Amino acid sequence: MKKNKSSKLFVKICMIVLFLLIAVMILLPFWAIFVGTFQEGSMLIRYGLNLKLDLSAANFDNWVMLFTDSGDYFTWFFNSVILTVAQVVLTLLISAFVAYGFAAYEFRFKNFFFICVLLIMSVPFEMIMLPLYVQINDMGLSDSYAAVLLPFIANAMTIFFFRQYLSGMPKEIIEAGRIDGATEYGIFFKLIMPIMKPSFAAMAILNGMNSWNNFLWPLLVLRSSDKYTLPIGLNTLITPYGNNYDLLIVGSFFSVLPILILFLFFQKYFIEGMTAGAVKG
């Protein structure tokens, strides 16, 4: 008994040390960027990022410039906020509809269509990027937010996750709703969606992160600088004719904060949703 307790304690300590090391490795880049926000751009070019915060040489010039003389930075920031919120809401709603259909109903070729969803998950975006770009141009949607949103609102990964989450749902819930005279939409919105709250939280964070950090596709379809998202806008600060590292470093740090705050507030629901979706079905 004592030997078993000792071995369990040793494993527990090893796991704690391992996760602490992983946490440090993840947080170090954030700390390096944070330290860089208090340094001049010329110092960053000369010495690069480092982990030592020299209080004697630190200044708030970069932060002052961000909020007083940052040009289009906050236009890019709010563009990213609008697109991320729209992307998350539309993706969760449409993907939940599709997943609910797979989990709750029986219809012809159901397994075939679900296999198609799995196959889409295995196709890299780079393979369909050019055909998708041609299609967007042919539809006349180039340089619009619709071009950024439409290709991804039915997300295969989100559909798969929701379907796995709902596969363990008792079918009696649907039957009870029908007996009470609820419509199919009423059953979904009043009975199913409350059950899916943890999975919605998990997928909201993941889809929000993907949309917020999306660079390649918006870069292809957006032309006007006033429609740029934050990743594209920050990239324009680096040119062959001059690099605005002062704004780039503080803007990059500031751009991380929304997703970090979102995760910290909803991590409980994120973990609950991910673990529930992993064991059902």
Salt bridges, closest charged atoms under 4 A:
GLU106 OE2 - LYS110 NZ 3.33
GLU175 OE2 - ARG178 NH1 3.31
GLU184 OE2 - ARG178 NE 2.98
